[in-house]
Amino acid sequence: MNKFIERIKGSKVSAFIQALIVLLLLAIIAIAFFRVRIPHYWRWILFGATMLLIILQCCRLKYPLLLLDRIFANYAGKQIAMALLIFIVTLDFGLCLFPNSGMRSTFRDFISPMILIEEASDGYRYEFDTTQYASNYDKVAIVKEPAQYKSRMEYFKHGFIYFLGIFIFNGLLIATINRFMATRADRYKSGANTYKSMSGHYVVIGYGPSCASILRNIYNRGNMDSTTRFLMLTRQDPEMVRRQIASQLQDLEEKTVIYSGDMDTASHLGRLNIDKAKEVFILGEGRETGRDSKNLECAKSVKEMRGHRCQGKPMHVNVQFDKPSSYSTIKRITIPKNYYKNDQDDELIYLRPFNFYENWARLLWGTCQIEGYRTLDRGMMVDNDPEKGLILADKHVHLFIAGFNEMGVALLLEALRVCHYPNYDETTGANKTRITVVDPRMDDILPRFKSEYAYLSQITDVDIEYKACQIEDDAIRCELDDLARRQDVVLTVALCFEDADSSLSAALSLPDALYYHIVDGQIVHNTDVEILVRQEIKSGLADALDEENGKYANVKIFGTLDKGVDDQLLDDKMAIIINAHYHFKYGSEPSRDFFGLVEEDKDKALAEAATEWIALNEDKRFANRYQTEIYKTYQTYRPLLEQKPELLYQTEHLRWCAERSITGYRDLHDPDIKSGTYQIHHLLVPYHDLNDHEKGKDKDVLEIMDKVVALADSIKENIL
């Protein structure tokens, strides 16, 4: 039976069934209103075929009650269509039960005798049709029945009782049905209805700016069928949330079911059928106090409600951490096992933290870079001379960030992870990357930031300058003008103001040198400078600016809400492969070649890789994730591997030192002291101070890069 139902769920089959139903309904209308004479058994066949097709069409509906609620709540056209369908089917059933009655109405049967009845001496009554006359103007009798009533008064009495019964019965019936429909509609709009049969769905807990990006990303995977739904729980007004989703994702509004409830309440979470869900996203509610802590605690509740592993794999639970400080904290601590494992030590959920702002920074400059944006170095740190070969350019990157809010912090930290280049001279310090951050509230913000990221000074190839001022200040404008004119600077300006209009105004009011140069009397567009302006919604002026090809062609918008939570940003395949290689080569006895194992038995090797990944704490997981962020730089300067490979090995070590310093590791300048628990590492030293064994690890990163990318691309599903 289930296989049969699955077969009729196809869109072509559905369209065919709908067409047949329409044709049969038209046939019923023709028979009823045009008095088409057909054998009685054919009427039953027609009725039976219609009901069978309607039942088949209903079998396609995985959630019929949900469809009815949506119709009651929103769709007047569908309500009328449903009423007509019920009327026509009832009419067809009546024609089957009373085949000889035609379309004579009960109303006519009772009213006309009161007016046009004559009793004859032969004991019969005659009813006449005044619209039909013979040529001699005699009335034409159309009914001849035995006389039952002796006077018109008795007709009136019986007619009165009849109509009184009709009004009372129909009134009560209609009122009851109407009350049922209104109650269901109100409960649907308020998010109070619960659909216990919901399964194979995606759960979103909380509603925030990144919600639209999540829904769109899941839909774009291409693995959603017509019955898959998004089930959302929020304490915000469901109607408001529904309107916002419809305005941004009109094609997904019908697939989204909104429950009203609190993520802190177990009974509300229990309505989400988490044990039958495919994946869970925990976003929290807007700017709610303690949101990040509540999101993590909610993940624990989700684990308890999951109760089992699906096909031997844990369910993915993606948890958003809104504040950079909370996101930084989750990378440093060890999450207790009871947040994701059961008493039998089985991992029921795969906890994947993410941050919207960091994700956008990765989309700008990391491995997941969106087409249209350029890396911070533009590939200009190495020149290729036809005679001398590869020459290290005497240039450096300068990143200018205006607005030290969540987005500004995320851009700074991502830049610290990726802006390491082979032309940096570790001996002289030449060609250091420079980052300038300006914000009028800097004096208030900086102390807390420095306490959270206390060891950024260990990053030797990057200088950071913090300024308590505005980007419109004369001193800052003069500095930007000078940087834009210099040949040894590759400049990027990122405007991160939360107010969209302020960001846009500032982006279009920078010194002219950032947009163009005058060379030999000719205006030349300044292609070396990139200006990034934060805009949450790509519409209006922002949309027009993105298509600009004139003076402001190098101004690009970023930070839109429709991106920032993409599958590729949450995909850990490359990180899992990197960790497996490292563990097999350096952490096991005897040393094994992971990629060799993949060639022998790919499924077994990936299963072992998943096991090792699950055993890691978040600190190590993020270390592996961030290693891939600089792959674009290594691919750009790949020719150096043949001529000057040590420069790229040094770059990798600088990247690793920066990533560990951001996480909170420090060097006590004692080679015998190392502790992951207390975040102390003795290798946060210059590359030339490393021994050959440790240098070999940096070399390893470059050598396995292509293998990691190729293997990850060949895996179509999640490893976990």
HUZIRA-V166433 format. One record per residue. N is the residue number from 1. RES is the residue in one small letter. OMEGA is omega in radians with two decimals (none if undefined). Layout:
# HUZIRA-V166433
((N/RES/OMEGA) (N/RES/OMEGA))
This chain:
# HUZIRA-V166433
((1/m/-3.14) (2/n/3.11) (3/k/3.13) (4/f/3.14) (5/i/3.13) (6/e/-3.12) (7/r/-3.09) (8/i/-3.14) (9/k/3.14) (10/g/-3.08) (11/s/3.14) (12/k/3.10) (13/v/-3.14) (14/s/3.13) (15/a/3.13) (16/f/3.13) (17/i/3.13) (18/q/3.12) (19/a/3.12) (20/l/3.13) (21/i/3.12) (22/v/3.14) (23/l/3.14) (24/l/3.10) (25/l/3.07) (26/l/3.10) (27/a/3.11) (28/i/3.12) (29/i/3.14) (30/a/-3.14) (31/i/-3.06) (32/a/-2.99) (33/f/3.14) (34/f/3.04) (35/r/3.09) (36/v/-3.09) (37/r/3.06) (38/i/3.12) (39/p/-3.07) (40/h/-3.10) (41/y/3.10) (42/w/3.08) (43/r/3.09) (44/w/3.10) (45/i/3.13) (46/l/3.13) (47/f/-3.14) (48/g/3.13) (49/a/3.13) (50/t/-3.14) (51/m/3.13) (52/l/-3.14) (53/l/3.10) (54/i/3.11) (55/i/3.11) (56/l/3.12) (57/q/3.12) (58/c/3.12) (59/c/3.12) (60/r/-3.08) (61/l/3.13) (62/k/-3.11) (63/y/-3.10) (64/p/-3.14) (65/l/3.09) (66/l/3.11) (67/l/3.12) (68/l/3.14) (69/d/3.13) (70/r/3.12) (71/i/3.13) (72/f/-2.99) (73/a/-2.90) (74/n/-2.82) (75/y/3.14) (76/a/3.13) (77/g/3.13) (78/k/3.08) (79/q/3.12) (80/i/3.14) (81/a/3.12) (82/m/3.12) (83/a/3.11) (84/l/3.13) (85/l/3.13) (86/i/-3.13) (87/f/-3.08) (88/i/3.11) (89/v/3.09) (90/t/3.10) (91/l/3.12) (92/d/3.12) (93/f/3.10) (94/g/3.11) (95/l/3.11) (96/c/-3.10) (97/l/-3.10) (98/f/-3.01) (99/p/-3.05) (100/n/-3.05) (101/s/-3.11) (102/g/-3.11) (103/m/3.11) (104/r/-3.08) (105/s/3.07) (106/t/3.11) (107/f/-3.14) (108/r/-3.11) (109/d/-3.08) (110/f/-3.09) (111/i/-3.04) (112/s/3.10) (113/p/3.14) (114/m/-3.01) (115/i/-2.97) (116/l/3.14) (117/i/3.04) (118/e/3.13) (119/e/-3.11) (120/a/-3.13) (121/s/-3.12) (122/d/3.08) (123/g/3.10) (124/y/3.01) (125/r/-3.11) (126/y/3.08) (127/e/-3.03) (128/f/3.07) (129/d/-3.07) (130/t/3.13) (131/t/-3.12) (132/q/3.13) (133/y/3.02) (134/a/-3.09) (135/s/3.12) (136/n/3.08) (137/y/3.02) (138/d/3.09) (139/k/3.13) (140/v/3.14) (141/a/-3.14) (142/i/3.11) (143/v/3.05) (144/k/-3.09) (145/e/3.06) (146/p/-3.13) (147/a/3.14) (148/q/-3.10) (149/y/-3.03) (150/k/-3.12) (151/s/3.09) (152/r/-3.13) (153/m/3.12) (154/e/3.03) (155/y/-3.14) (156/f/3.14) (157/k/-3.13) (158/h/3.12) (159/g/3.12) (160/f/3.13) (161/i/-3.13) (162/y/-3.10) (163/f/3.08) (164/l/3.09) (165/g/3.13) (166/i/-3.09) (167/f/-3.12) (168/i/-3.09) (169/f/-3.12) (170/n/3.13) (171/g/3.11) (172/l/-3.12) (173/l/-3.12) (174/i/3.13) (175/a/3.13) (176/t/3.13) (177/i/-3.12) (178/n/3.12) (179/r/3.10) (180/f/-3.13) (181/m/-3.11) (182/a/3.13) (183/t/3.12) (184/r/-3.13) (185/a/-3.14) (186/d/3.14) (187/r/3.10) (188/y/-3.12) (189/k/-3.12) (190/s/3.11) (191/g/-3.09) (192/a/3.13) (193/n/3.12) (194/t/-3.12) (195/y/-3.01) (196/k/-3.12) (197/s/-3.10) (198/m/3.13) (199/s/-3.14) (200/g/-3.03) (201/h/3.07) (202/y/-3.08) (203/v/3.05) (204/v/-3.09) (205/i/-3.08) (206/g/3.12) (207/y/-3.14) (208/g/-3.07) (209/p/-3.07) (210/s/-3.05) (211/c/-3.12) (212/a/3.12) (213/s/-3.13) (214/i/-3.12) (215/l/3.14) (216/r/-3.12) (217/n/3.13) (218/i/-3.13) (219/y/-3.11) (220/n/3.09) (221/r/3.11) (222/g/-3.13) (223/n/3.11) (224/m/3.05) (225/d/-3.04) (226/s/-3.09) (227/t/-3.11) (228/t/-3.09) (229/r/2.94) (230/f/3.14) (231/l/-3.02) (232/m/3.07) (233/l/-3.14) (234/t/3.07) (235/r/3.09) (236/q/-3.11) (237/d/-3.09) (238/p/3.14) (239/e/3.10) (240/m/3.13) (241/v/-3.13) (242/r/3.12) (243/r/-3.14) (244/q/3.10) (245/i/3.14) (246/a/-3.13) (247/s/-3.12) (248/q/-3.05) (249/l/-3.04) (250/q/-3.10) (251/d/-3.12) (252/l/-3.09) (253/e/-3.13) (254/e/-3.14) (255/k/-3.06) (256/t/3.09) (257/v/-3.04) (258/i/3.03) (259/y/3.02) (260/s/-3.12) (261/g/-3.08) (262/d/-3.12) (263/m/3.11) (264/d/-3.05) (265/t/-3.07) (266/a/-3.12) (267/s/3.10) (268/h/3.08) (269/l/-3.14) (270/g/3.11) (271/r/-3.00) (272/l/-3.13) (273/n/-3.08) (274/i/3.13) (275/d/3.13) (276/k/-3.04) (277/a/3.07) (278/k/-3.02) (279/e/-3.11) (280/v/3.01) (281/f/3.12) (282/i/-3.05) (283/l/-3.02) (284/g/-3.05) (285/e/3.00) (286/g/-3.11) (287/r/-3.10) (288/e/3.11) (289/t/3.14) (290/g/-3.05) (291/r/-3.06) (292/d/3.10) (293/s/3.12) (294/k/3.12) (295/n/3.14) (296/l/3.12) (297/e/3.09) (298/c/3.10) (299/a/3.10) (300/k/3.11) (301/s/3.10) (302/v/3.11) (303/k/-3.11) (304/e/-3.13) (305/m/3.13) (306/r/2.97) (307/g/-3.10) (308/h/3.03) (309/r/-3.14) (310/c/-3.13) (311/q/3.08) (312/g/-3.11) (313/k/3.07) (314/p/3.07) (315/m/3.14) (316/h/3.07) (317/v/-3.09) (318/n/-3.03) (319/v/3.13) (320/q/3.00) (321/f/-2.97) (322/d/-3.07) (323/k/3.10) (324/p/-3.13) (325/s/3.10) (326/s/3.14) (327/y/3.09) (328/s/-3.12) (329/t/-3.08) (330/i/3.11) (331/k/-3.04) (332/r/-3.05) (333/i/3.04) (334/t/-3.12) (335/i/3.14) (336/p/-3.08) (337/k/-3.09) (338/n/3.05) (339/y/-3.10) (340/y/3.13) (341/k/3.07) (342/n/-3.10) (343/d/3.12) (344/q/3.11) (345/d/3.04) (346/d/3.12) (347/e/-3.09) (348/l/3.12) (349/i/3.03) (350/y/-3.06) (351/l/-3.11) (352/r/3.09) (353/p/3.03) (354/f/3.14) (355/n/-3.07) (356/f/-3.07) (357/y/3.09) (358/e/3.13) (359/n/3.12) (360/w/3.07) (361/a/3.10) (362/r/3.10) (363/l/3.14) (364/l/-2.93) (365/w/-3.07) (366/g/-3.13) (367/t/-3.12) (368/c/-3.05) (369/q/3.12) (370/i/3.10) (371/e/-3.12) (372/g/3.07) (373/y/-3.13) (374/r/3.10) (375/t/-3.07) (376/l/-3.08) (377/d/-3.10) (378/r/-3.12) (379/g/-3.02) (380/m/-3.07) (381/m/3.11) (382/v/3.08) (383/d/3.11) (384/n/3.14) (385/d/-3.11) (386/p/-3.09) (387/e/-3.04) (388/k/-3.12) (389/g/-3.09) (390/l/-3.13) (391/i/3.10) (392/l/-3.09) (393/a/3.09) (394/d/-3.11) (395/k/3.03) (396/h/3.11) (397/v/3.01) (398/h/3.11) (399/l/-3.10) (400/f/-3.09) (401/i/3.09) (402/a/-3.10) (403/g/-3.05) (404/f/3.06) (405/n/-3.12) (406/e/-3.14) (407/m/3.13) (408/g/3.11) (409/v/-3.13) (410/a/3.12) (411/l/3.12) (412/l/-3.09) (413/l/3.11) (414/e/3.10) (415/a/3.12) (416/l/3.14) (417/r/-2.98) (418/v/-3.02) (419/c/3.07) (420/h/-2.94) (421/y/-3.04) (422/p/-3.13) (423/n/3.07) (424/y/-3.14) (425/d/-3.08) (426/e/-3.11) (427/t/-3.08) (428/t/-3.09) (429/g/-3.13) (430/a/3.08) (431/n/3.02) (432/k/2.96) (433/t/3.13) (434/r/3.13) (435/i/3.10) (436/t/3.13) (437/v/3.14) (438/v/3.08) (439/d/-3.13) (440/p/3.13) (441/r/-3.00) (442/m/-3.12) (443/d/3.12) (444/d/-3.04) (445/i/-2.93) (446/l/-3.12) (447/p/-3.14) (448/r/3.14) (449/f/-3.12) (450/k/3.10) (451/s/3.12) (452/e/3.14) (453/y/-2.93) (454/a/-2.97) (455/y/3.11) (456/l/3.13) (457/s/3.09) (458/q/3.14) (459/i/-2.94) (460/t/-3.05) (461/d/3.11) (462/v/3.02) (463/d/3.13) (464/i/3.11) (465/e/-3.13) (466/y/-3.11) (467/k/3.11) (468/a/-3.12) (469/c/3.10) (470/q/-3.12) (471/i/3.12) (472/e/-3.13) (473/d/-3.08) (474/d/-3.11) (475/a/3.14) (476/i/3.13) (477/r/3.11) (478/c/3.12) (479/e/3.13) (480/l/3.13) (481/d/3.13) (482/d/-3.14) (483/l/-3.11) (484/a/-3.11) (485/r/-3.07) (486/r/-3.12) (487/q/-3.08) (488/d/-3.11) (489/v/3.00) (490/v/-2.92) (491/l/2.98) (492/t/3.11) (493/v/3.13) (494/a/-3.14) (495/l/-2.94) (496/c/-3.10) (497/f/3.14) (498/e/3.12) (499/d/-3.04) (500/a/-3.11) (501/d/3.11) (502/s/3.11) (503/s/-3.10) (504/l/3.13) (505/s/-3.14) (506/a/-3.11) (507/a/-3.10) (508/l/-3.09) (509/s/3.12) (510/l/3.10) (511/p/-3.06) (512/d/-3.12) (513/a/3.12) (514/l/-3.11) (515/y/-3.08) (516/y/3.05) (517/h/2.97) (518/i/-3.11) (519/v/3.14) (520/d/3.10) (521/g/-3.12) (522/q/3.08) (523/i/-3.12) (524/v/3.14) (525/h/-3.12) (526/n/-3.09) (527/t/-3.12) (528/d/-3.10) (529/v/3.01) (530/e/3.14) (531/i/-3.12) (532/l/-3.11) (533/v/-3.07) (534/r/3.08) (535/q/-3.09) (536/e/-3.12) (537/i/3.14) (538/k/3.13) (539/s/3.10) (540/g/-3.11) (541/l/-3.12) (542/a/3.14) (543/d/3.12) (544/a/-3.13) (545/l/-3.11) (546/d/3.12) (547/e/-3.09) (548/e/3.11) (549/n/-3.10) (550/g/-3.07) (551/k/-3.04) (552/y/-3.12) (553/a/-3.12) (554/n/3.07) (555/v/-3.10) (556/k/3.08) (557/i/3.09) (558/f/3.09) (559/g/-3.13) (560/t/-3.06) (561/l/-3.11) (562/d/3.06) (563/k/3.10) (564/g/3.05) (565/v/-3.07) (566/d/3.14) (567/d/-3.10) (568/q/3.10) (569/l/-3.14) (570/l/-3.10) (571/d/-3.09) (572/d/-3.07) (573/k/-3.12) (574/m/3.13) (575/a/3.12) (576/i/3.14) (577/i/3.12) (578/i/-3.14) (579/n/-3.14) (580/a/3.11) (581/h/-3.10) (582/y/-3.11) (583/h/-3.11) (584/f/-3.07) (585/k/-3.02) (586/y/-3.03) (587/g/-3.13) (588/s/3.10) (589/e/-0.07) (590/p/3.12) (591/s/-3.12) (592/r/3.10) (593/d/-3.09) (594/f/-3.09) (595/f/3.01) (596/g/3.09) (597/l/3.11) (598/v/3.12) (599/e/-3.13) (600/e/-3.11) (601/d/-3.03) (602/k/-3.09) (603/d/-3.14) (604/k/-3.13) (605/a/3.14) (606/l/3.08) (607/a/3.09) (608/e/3.12) (609/a/3.12) (610/a/3.12) (611/t/3.13) (612/e/-3.13) (613/w/-3.14) (614/i/-3.11) (615/a/-3.09) (616/l/2.96) (617/n/-3.05) (618/e/3.12) (619/d/-3.11) (620/k/3.12) (621/r/-3.14) (622/f/3.09) (623/a/3.11) (624/n/3.11) (625/r/-3.06) (626/y/3.11) (627/q/-3.10) (628/t/-3.05) (629/e/-3.08) (630/i/-3.12) (631/y/3.14) (632/k/3.11) (633/t/-3.13) (634/y/3.10) (635/q/3.11) (636/t/-3.08) (637/y/-3.14) (638/r/3.14) (639/p/3.12) (640/l/-3.14) (641/l/-3.14) (642/e/-3.04) (643/q/-3.09) (644/k/-3.04) (645/p/-3.10) (646/e/3.13) (647/l/3.11) (648/l/3.08) (649/y/3.09) (650/q/3.12) (651/t/3.12) (652/e/3.13) (653/h/3.08) (654/l/3.10) (655/r/-3.12) (656/w/3.11) (657/c/3.14) (658/a/-3.11) (659/e/3.12) (660/r/3.14) (661/s/3.10) (662/i/-3.14) (663/t/3.10) (664/g/3.10) (665/y/3.08) (666/r/-3.13) (667/d/3.11) (668/l/3.12) (669/h/3.08) (670/d/-3.06) (671/p/-3.11) (672/d/-3.09) (673/i/3.08) (674/k/-3.12) (675/s/3.03) (676/g/-3.13) (677/t/-3.10) (678/y/3.07) (679/q/3.07) (680/i/-3.11) (681/h/-3.06) (682/h/-3.10) (683/l/3.07) (684/l/-3.05) (685/v/3.08) (686/p/-3.08) (687/y/-3.08) (688/h/3.10) (689/d/-3.13) (690/l/3.01) (691/n/-3.05) (692/d/-3.13) (693/h/-3.13) (694/e/3.06) (695/k/3.12) (696/g/3.11) (697/k/3.08) (698/d/3.08) (699/k/3.14) (700/d/-3.10) (701/v/3.14) (702/l/-3.05) (703/e/-3.10) (704/i/-3.04) (705/m/-3.11) (706/d/3.12) (707/k/3.13) (708/v/-3.12) (709/v/-3.11) (710/a/-3.12) (711/l/3.13) (712/a/3.12) (713/d/-3.11) (714/s/-3.13) (715/i/-3.04) (716/k/-3.14) (717/e/3.10) (718/n/3.09) (719/i/3.12) (720/l/none))
